[in-house]
Amino acid sequence: MKNLAKKVIISRLNSKLRKLLNTYDITIVAVTGSIGKTTTKQAIGQVLESTRKVRYSQDSYNTDIGIPLSIFGQKVPNKLWDPRAWQKIFKDIDDEIASYQYDTLVLEMADDELMMMRKVLNMIQPDISVVSAIAPVHMERLKDIKTVLHDNWVIASGAKKIIYNADSELLRKKAYKKDTIGFGLKHGNVRFNKVARSSNSLLKAELQIGKHKRVVHTKMIGEQNLYSLLAAAAVANELDIPFGAICFELSQVTPVNGRMNLLPAINGAKLIDDSYNSSPDAVKAALQTLNSLSGKKIAILGSMNELGDHTDAGHQEVGESAAKVVDLLVTVGKSAGDITAPAARRAGLDADNIKVFRTPYEAGHYVKNIIKKGDIVLVKGSQAGVFTEEASRILLDPKKSPADNLVRQSKVWKKRKKKSFAQ
């Protein structure tokens, strides 16, 4: 019954999407990649808003249902298959089509759903595709890095112009056509040079596009987030936004909740909330950021899902990397406890400085009881069965609203978490 309902919903959404695109002249930017898609989508959207009427979803809507909903500014109903909820959504969509206000769409594409994305791309036909990065994630389905690279490039190739992360050697080898533009900290046509950290812990760097150069003071704490800004700069430059305007808008882009977001914690400490999702490369990048900051370094690291055959190796790599950086390692979940924690101990981290917990609530309360002014806590983990944002919630300065600053704080998510950690 659910399969039939899904087919009907997708068919109706697609019909309305085709009507929209046949009625209006809309520039479409599609964002794919293994990691950083949502942050990149948000950065592009924020920069383009200076000169265009842009629509982009605040959520990770990157499926055959989610993408059309994001185009029409709609949310997935709490009861997914409720016909009355969908009836209202379709009515609202019809009203949108009658007077659509946007001339630019920035869409997120699921890199681990190639067949699904091909069907979507046949309808939307992007003007520009962006590949944020290539990394070993979703390995339960994609199996190896060659498949990750292939699927992302196939998705990107549906656009007239491809903008890609040129610091990835794999992507550089793919980008042999004239209609590609690279961005990076080391390679590419759009570059950040002279990256440095300001007194407020945020990063500044010199943006270079062709002969144009200017220092940009960003609101980002991690170098990995600079790639999102570079992607946004490359897209904006391609769409003829002036260099000065690009620099200003980049300085205004804020981190996405759950993605390397620097927040005040209790007792005068600092919190790096990177709890949306997790993979080995992303954890190691976050640890590098933690290492560059002063203060006692605490990492709450949750298990990493969807690594398939790479599960053991990935968690071991993270443990070894953490041992070189942290003063205290706190793990959440089975794989993190069984593999990451022992790996950190073997790599030289004292056993007294490694704490293993089943739930993010236990981990959060443990750290809450010991955290002091000047400490800095990195929180990172995957979604299902891990949900390390709950540790962030416990550690967040009470003056800051969890609903406004952290991911997955709705009633629906809270109910799902309670069920996930039930004994």
VMD Tcl script that draws the C-alpha trace (Angstrom):
set ca {
  {0.00 0.00 0.00}
  {2.84 2.39 0.88}
  {4.61 1.64 -2.40}
  {1.45 2.51 -4.33}
  {0.97 5.71 -2.32}
  {4.58 6.70 -2.97}
  {4.21 6.15 -6.72}
  {1.06 8.28 -6.81}
  {2.68 11.08 -4.79}
  {5.83 11.12 -6.95}
  {3.75 11.10 -10.13}
  {1.70 14.09 -9.00}
  {4.76 15.98 -7.77}
  {6.55 15.38 -11.06}
  {3.54 16.56 -13.05}
  {3.44 19.82 -11.11}
  {7.21 20.23 -11.38}
  {7.09 19.87 -15.17}
  {4.33 22.47 -15.31}
  {6.43 24.89 -13.26}
  {9.54 24.46 -15.39}
  {7.58 24.76 -18.62}
  {6.00 28.01 -17.41}
  {8.98 29.89 -15.97}
  {12.61 30.49 -16.93}
  {14.49 29.28 -13.87}
  {18.24 28.84 -13.34}
  {18.94 25.54 -11.58}
  {22.05 24.72 -9.55}
  {22.34 21.08 -8.44}
  {24.70 20.10 -5.60}
  {26.02 16.56 -5.18}
  {29.03 15.01 -3.43}
  {29.86 12.55 -0.67}
  {30.12 15.13 2.10}
  {29.30 18.81 2.52}
  {26.26 18.92 0.21}
  {23.90 20.73 2.56}
  {26.52 23.24 3.72}
  {27.47 23.91 0.09}
  {23.83 24.28 -0.98}
  {23.20 26.76 1.83}
  {26.32 28.78 1.05}
  {25.40 29.01 -2.64}
  {21.86 30.02 -1.80}
  {22.96 32.73 0.65}
  {25.49 34.23 -1.76}
  {23.13 34.25 -4.74}
  {20.39 35.95 -2.72}
  {22.29 39.23 -3.07}
  {21.18 39.56 -6.70}
  {18.61 36.83 -7.35}
  {15.35 35.46 -6.02}
  {16.65 32.13 -4.77}
  {14.89 29.13 -3.26}
  {16.82 26.45 -1.41}
  {15.68 24.11 1.33}
  {17.03 24.43 4.86}
  {16.70 20.65 5.13}
  {18.56 17.82 3.40}
  {15.76 17.26 0.89}
  {17.60 15.26 -1.78}
  {15.25 12.48 -2.93}
  {12.57 12.07 -5.59}
  {10.01 13.34 -3.07}
  {12.23 15.80 -1.21}
  {13.58 17.68 -4.24}
  {10.16 18.67 -5.67}
  {8.98 19.61 -2.18}
  {12.01 21.86 -1.73}
  {11.31 23.54 -5.07}
  {7.80 24.39 -3.89}
  {8.83 25.33 -0.35}
  {6.95 22.43 1.22}
  {7.80 20.12 4.12}
  {7.38 16.36 4.31}
  {4.22 15.75 6.38}
  {4.66 14.23 9.84}
  {2.44 11.36 8.75}
  {4.06 10.61 5.42}
  {1.16 8.76 3.79}
  {-1.71 10.86 5.18}
  {-3.88 11.69 2.10}
  {-5.30 14.82 3.74}
  {-1.82 16.21 4.37}
  {-0.85 15.60 0.76}
  {-4.09 17.13 -0.49}
  {-3.16 20.38 1.28}
  {0.41 20.22 -0.06}
  {-0.81 19.80 -3.64}
  {-3.20 22.74 -3.24}
  {-0.39 24.93 -1.90}
  {1.81 23.86 -4.81}
  {-0.86 24.87 -7.32}
  {-1.02 28.29 -5.67}
  {2.78 28.56 -5.94}
  {2.77 27.69 -9.62}
  {0.21 30.40 -10.32}
  {2.69 33.09 -9.21}
  {6.13 31.58 -8.67}
  {8.46 34.15 -7.13}
  {11.88 32.58 -7.72}
  {14.27 32.75 -10.66}
  {16.96 30.46 -9.19}
  {16.83 27.07 -7.49}
  {19.66 25.45 -5.53}
  {18.95 21.76 -5.09}
  {20.66 18.93 -3.23}
  {21.08 15.57 -5.00}
  {21.46 12.21 -3.22}
  {24.77 10.81 -4.44}
  {23.92 7.30 -3.23}
  {20.71 7.05 -5.29}
  {21.94 7.23 -8.88}
  {18.89 5.74 -10.63}
  {16.54 7.96 -8.65}
  {18.62 11.05 -9.40}
  {18.76 10.25 -13.11}
  {14.97 10.39 -13.26}
  {14.94 13.70 -11.39}
  {17.68 15.16 -13.60}
  {15.74 14.25 -16.73}
  {13.10 16.71 -15.57}
  {15.05 19.56 -14.00}
  {18.10 19.69 -16.35}
  {20.46 21.83 -14.19}
  {22.39 24.74 -15.63}
  {25.22 24.20 -13.13}
  {26.22 21.16 -11.09}
  {28.52 21.32 -8.07}
  {30.48 18.36 -6.68}
  {31.36 19.23 -3.08}
  {33.78 16.38 -2.29}
  {34.44 12.66 -2.77}
  {34.89 10.44 0.28}
  {34.12 6.85 1.38}
  {30.57 7.26 2.70}
  {27.36 5.28 2.09}
  {29.68 2.32 1.48}
  {26.99 -0.21 2.38}
  {25.40 0.67 -0.96}
  {28.24 2.13 -3.05}
  {30.85 -0.51 -2.05}
  {34.02 1.30 -3.17}
  {35.41 4.76 -3.87}
  {35.36 4.21 -7.63}
  {31.60 3.77 -7.47}
  {31.29 6.89 -5.30}
  {33.27 8.88 -7.87}
  {31.37 7.43 -10.84}
  {27.91 8.05 -9.40}
  {28.66 11.61 -8.31}
  {30.16 12.49 -11.68}
  {27.24 10.97 -13.58}
  {24.84 13.07 -11.51}
  {26.92 16.21 -12.08}
  {27.31 15.55 -15.81}
  {23.66 16.28 -16.45}
  {24.40 20.03 -16.20}
  {25.75 22.46 -18.78}
  {28.62 23.44 -16.45}
  {30.33 21.40 -13.71}
  {31.95 23.11 -10.73}
  {34.03 20.67 -8.68}
  {36.39 20.36 -5.73}
  {39.78 20.50 -7.47}
  {41.68 19.48 -4.32}
  {40.32 15.97 -4.94}
  {42.73 14.18 -7.25}
  {39.96 11.81 -8.28}
  {37.78 14.70 -9.41}
  {40.65 16.47 -11.16}
  {41.18 13.38 -13.30}
  {37.49 13.40 -14.24}
  {37.37 17.11 -15.07}
  {38.95 16.99 -18.52}
  {36.23 18.89 -20.38}
  {36.22 22.64 -21.09}
  {32.92 23.14 -19.25}
  {34.39 22.47 -15.78}
  {35.56 24.91 -13.12}
  {37.64 23.78 -10.14}
  {37.78 25.30 -6.67}
  {40.08 24.56 -3.77}
  {42.71 25.56 -1.25}
  {45.52 24.09 -3.38}
  {44.11 23.65 -6.88}
  {41.44 25.19 -9.09}
  {40.36 28.39 -10.79}
  {38.66 29.71 -7.65}
  {40.96 29.61 -4.63}
  {41.43 30.59 -1.02}
  {45.03 31.54 -0.27}
  {46.71 32.55 3.00}
  {44.19 30.83 5.27}
  {44.56 32.02 8.88}
  {42.58 32.05 12.11}
  {41.36 35.34 13.57}
  {41.32 36.10 17.29}
  {37.68 34.99 17.47}
  {38.70 31.49 16.25}
  {37.02 32.04 12.87}
  {38.90 31.74 9.58}
  {39.98 34.42 7.14}
  {41.52 33.87 3.71}
  {42.35 35.61 0.46}
  {39.81 34.81 -2.24}
  {41.25 34.62 -5.74}
  {39.19 34.45 -8.92}
  {41.35 35.13 -11.96}
  {43.23 38.38 -11.35}
  {40.89 39.46 -8.54}
  {42.08 39.00 -4.93}
  {40.61 40.09 -1.61}
  {40.75 38.91 2.02}
  {37.44 37.51 3.29}
  {36.70 37.25 7.01}
  {34.43 34.21 7.25}
  {32.09 32.91 9.93}
  {33.56 29.40 9.53}
  {35.72 27.55 12.04}
  {36.85 24.57 9.94}
  {38.91 24.61 6.75}
  {36.55 21.96 5.33}
  {33.78 24.57 5.40}
  {35.84 26.92 3.23}
  {35.16 24.58 0.31}
  {31.46 25.41 0.55}
  {32.30 29.11 0.33}
  {34.54 28.49 -2.66}
  {31.80 26.54 -4.42}
  {29.43 29.44 -3.78}
  {31.99 31.91 -5.12}
  {32.49 29.83 -8.27}
  {28.74 29.60 -8.92}
  {28.25 33.32 -8.26}
  {31.11 34.21 -10.59}
  {29.65 31.98 -13.29}
  {26.34 33.83 -12.90}
  {28.10 37.20 -13.33}
  {27.86 38.49 -9.78}
  {30.59 41.14 -9.25}
  {33.72 40.08 -7.34}
  {33.22 42.65 -4.58}
  {29.66 41.47 -3.98}
  {30.84 37.85 -3.87}
  {33.44 38.69 -1.20}
  {30.91 40.53 0.94}
  {28.30 37.78 0.71}
  {30.88 35.10 1.58}
  {31.67 37.00 4.78}
  {27.98 36.80 5.74}
  {27.47 33.05 5.20}
  {26.80 31.28 8.50}
  {27.41 27.60 9.28}
  {24.52 25.18 8.96}
  {23.24 23.67 12.20}
  {25.07 20.47 13.01}
  {27.95 21.19 10.62}
  {31.06 22.59 12.36}
  {29.02 25.20 14.18}
  {30.89 27.02 16.96}
  {28.54 27.59 19.89}
  {28.86 28.70 23.51}
  {28.73 25.83 26.00}
  {28.01 25.72 29.72}
  {30.55 27.00 32.25}
  {32.21 29.31 29.72}
  {33.42 26.47 27.49}
  {33.07 26.25 23.70}
  {31.19 23.67 21.66}
  {31.90 22.62 18.08}
  {28.63 21.01 17.07}
  {29.26 18.76 14.05}
  {26.59 16.25 14.97}
  {24.51 16.04 11.80}
  {26.33 13.03 10.37}
  {29.72 11.40 10.34}
  {32.31 9.64 8.18}
  {36.04 8.97 8.70}
  {37.29 11.83 6.51}
  {34.85 14.28 8.08}
  {35.83 13.27 11.63}
  {39.54 13.64 10.87}
  {38.93 17.08 9.39}
  {36.96 18.10 12.49}
  {39.77 16.82 14.71}
  {42.26 18.94 12.76}
  {40.13 21.99 13.53}
  {39.96 21.02 17.21}
  {43.73 20.62 17.26}
  {44.22 24.16 15.92}
  {42.34 25.71 18.85}
  {43.62 26.45 22.34}
  {42.19 24.91 25.50}
  {41.54 21.43 26.86}
  {40.31 19.35 23.93}
  {37.39 16.97 24.43}
  {35.86 14.94 21.61}
  {32.51 13.18 21.83}
  {32.59 10.83 18.84}
  {29.69 8.60 17.90}
  {29.62 5.50 15.73}
  {29.68 6.05 11.96}
  {26.87 4.32 10.06}
  {26.69 3.07 6.48}
  {30.41 2.27 6.11}
  {29.79 -1.38 5.17}
  {33.07 -3.29 4.81}
  {34.94 -0.11 5.79}
  {33.39 -0.03 9.28}
  {36.29 -1.49 11.23}
  {39.01 0.37 9.34}
  {37.13 3.66 9.46}
  {36.53 3.55 13.21}
  {40.12 2.51 13.81}
  {41.45 5.44 11.76}
  {39.31 7.83 13.77}
  {40.58 6.41 17.06}
  {44.19 6.76 15.96}
  {43.59 10.34 14.81}
  {41.80 11.27 18.02}
  {44.67 9.99 20.15}
  {46.98 12.58 18.56}
  {44.65 15.50 19.35}
  {42.35 15.08 22.33}
  {42.87 15.27 26.07}
  {39.65 13.31 26.59}
  {37.83 10.97 24.19}
  {34.19 10.12 24.84}
  {32.50 7.59 22.55}
  {28.84 6.94 21.83}
  {27.54 3.71 20.29}
  {28.77 0.18 19.71}
  {31.30 0.61 16.89}
  {32.81 3.71 18.48}
  {33.08 1.89 21.82}
  {34.31 -1.42 20.43}
  {36.74 -0.10 17.79}
  {37.45 3.64 18.10}
  {38.14 3.64 21.84}
  {40.59 0.68 21.80}
  {42.33 2.11 18.72}
  {42.88 5.39 20.55}
  {44.27 3.54 23.54}
  {46.69 1.55 21.37}
  {47.72 4.83 19.68}
  {48.86 6.25 23.03}
  {45.84 7.91 24.67}
  {45.74 6.99 28.36}
  {42.89 4.63 29.26}
  {41.77 7.04 32.02}
  {41.14 9.64 29.30}
  {38.80 7.40 27.28}
  {35.17 7.02 28.32}
  {32.69 4.74 26.55}
  {28.91 5.24 26.60}
  {25.93 3.66 24.90}
  {23.82 6.81 24.52}
  {24.51 10.49 23.80}
  {22.60 11.38 26.96}
  {25.11 9.52 29.15}
  {28.02 11.03 27.26}
  {26.61 14.55 27.48}
  {25.95 14.40 31.21}
  {29.39 12.96 31.89}
  {31.10 15.83 30.09}
  {28.69 18.35 31.64}
  {29.94 17.38 35.09}
  {33.62 18.01 34.26}
  {33.61 20.80 31.65}
  {35.31 24.07 32.62}
  {35.92 27.53 31.22}
  {38.41 27.39 28.38}
  {37.57 23.80 27.41}
  {36.48 23.09 23.86}
  {34.27 20.14 22.99}
  {33.85 18.60 19.54}
  {30.65 16.59 19.06}
  {30.29 14.37 16.01}
  {28.40 11.21 15.08}
  {25.97 9.59 12.67}
  {22.20 9.63 12.85}
  {20.40 6.32 13.44}
  {21.13 4.87 16.85}
  {23.74 7.55 17.67}
  {22.24 11.09 17.59}
  {25.14 12.92 19.23}
  {23.26 16.22 18.93}
  {21.65 15.19 22.22}
  {25.06 15.46 23.87}
  {25.36 18.92 22.28}
  {21.94 19.83 23.67}
  {23.05 18.95 27.19}
  {26.27 20.98 26.83}
  {24.80 24.00 25.05}
  {24.73 27.31 26.90}
  {21.20 27.60 28.39}
  {20.86 31.04 26.78}
  {20.89 29.37 23.35}
  {17.80 27.57 22.06}
  {18.41 23.92 21.03}
  {15.59 24.19 18.49}
  {17.33 27.14 16.79}
  {20.91 25.88 16.98}
  {20.90 22.08 16.83}
  {19.62 19.45 14.41}
  {16.72 17.04 14.90}
  {14.97 18.79 17.79}
  {11.36 18.41 16.63}
  {8.80 16.32 18.50}
  {8.94 13.69 15.77}
  {12.71 13.34 16.12}
  {12.58 13.30 19.92}
  {10.06 10.47 19.81}
  {12.25 8.55 17.39}
  {15.30 9.00 19.62}
  {13.44 7.87 22.72}
  {12.43 4.71 20.90}
  {15.96 4.20 19.54}
  {17.55 4.18 23.00}
  {14.81 2.28 24.81}
  {16.12 -0.74 26.67}
}
mol new
graphics top color blue
foreach p $ca { graphics top sphere $p radius 0.5 }
foreach p [lrange $ca 0 end-1] q [lrange $ca 1 end] { graphics top cylinder $p $q radius 0.2 }
display resetview
